[in-house]
Amino acid sequence: MDAIGTNGADRKRKKIFWLIAGVAVLAATFFVLRPDVRSVKGTVVRVDPATRRATLEIVDPRGGNAFEITGSIPPECEILIDEQKASLEDIRIGDFARVKGRLYWDKSVIAQRVRVERTKPASGRS
């Protein structure tokens, strides 16, 4: 009887172990795949109003290396040019933009707000 009881207890322990392991994997997946809201700034190098996608060239402040991030700009995304409401069609290659959006684990971005700055600084500044 001890052998049967032990075997049943072992199976129960294994089931509990796998249940806990499964919950841990699900929790880790949620935290890893959950998008982070981030803000980035850079120069617009591509913009396609038809597909609602744009690409920014961003310079890494730590190393000075430039890289590109491409993201989607949904219709509900707030777009401002010099603090005035604008549309995606108004954004031009070469514009300096600050984008706030959700950054996903695969480095894709869905923009929530795009702010383009075109006005030149006051003439006394370099």
N, C-alpha and C positions, 0 to 999 in steps of 0.2 A: 504494500500500500504506500510506503514511503516513496518508492520509485515513481509511481503514478502521480502522487501529490507533488513531488518535486518537478516532474516534467510539466505538469499543468502550471505550476508557479513560474517556471522558466518561460513558458509561452506567454504568460501574462506580463512578465517583466519585459520580454522582447516587444510585445505589442505596445506597452507604455513607452518604451524607449523610442520606437519608430514614430509613435504619435508625437512625442515631444520633439524629436528631430524634424518631423514634417512641419510642425508649428514654427520651429526656429528658422527653417529654410524659408517659409512663407513670410515671416516677419523680416528677415534679412532682405528678401527680394523686394518687399514693400519699401524699405528704407533706401536701398540701392537704386531702384528704378523710379522712385518718387522724384519728380522734377524740382529743381531749385529755381527760385525766382532770383534772377541776377540782372545787373545792369552792365552793359558794355558800351564802349564808345570807339568810333573809328570812322574811316572814310568809306563811303559807298563806292563799290567797284562794279556792282551789277545790280540792276533792278528790273524786274519783269512784272508789270501790272497784270498781264494776262494770267500768269500762274500765281500771282500774289507772293512772290519770293524775292528776296534781296540778299546781297552778300556785302559784308563789311570787311575791310582790311583793318586788323587790330594790331597794334604794336605792344608786345609784352613789356611792361615797365621794368621787369627784373632783368631781362637779358637783351632787350632791344630787338628781338626777333619779331618779324611780321608774320601773321597767319590770317587766314580767312575763316569767317563763320557765315554760313548761309542759313537763313531762317524763313519761316512762313509768316505772313502778315495777314491775319484774318480780317474780314470786313469790319468787325467791331473794334479793331485796334485804334487807339487814339493816335493821330498823326498831327504834329505841330511843326510848322516852319517859322522860325523866329517868333515863337509863342502864338502864332496865328493858326487856327484850324486849317488843315490841308488834306489832300488825298494822296494816295500812293502814286498816282500819275504825276504829282508835283515834285516828287523826289528825283534828283538828278545825280548822275555819276559825278563823283568829286565832292559831293556834299559831306559835311561833317555831321555825324548822327550819334545820338545817345539812345540806346535801345534797352528797354526794360522788358524782360520776358521770362518764360519758363525754359530752362536749359535742361535737356534730358541726357541720360547716361550715354547715348550714342552721339552726343554733341549737336543734336538738332535743337533748334530754337523756335518757339512760337512767341511772337512779339505781343506785348500788351500795350506798350506805348513807344512811339518813335518821336524823338525831338531832333529836328534838324536846325543847325545854327549856320546862317549865311551872313549875318551882319558882321562887318569888319569891326575890330576893336577901335576905340577912340584913337585919334592920330598921335597922341603923345606916348603911346605904348609901342613896344617893339615885339 
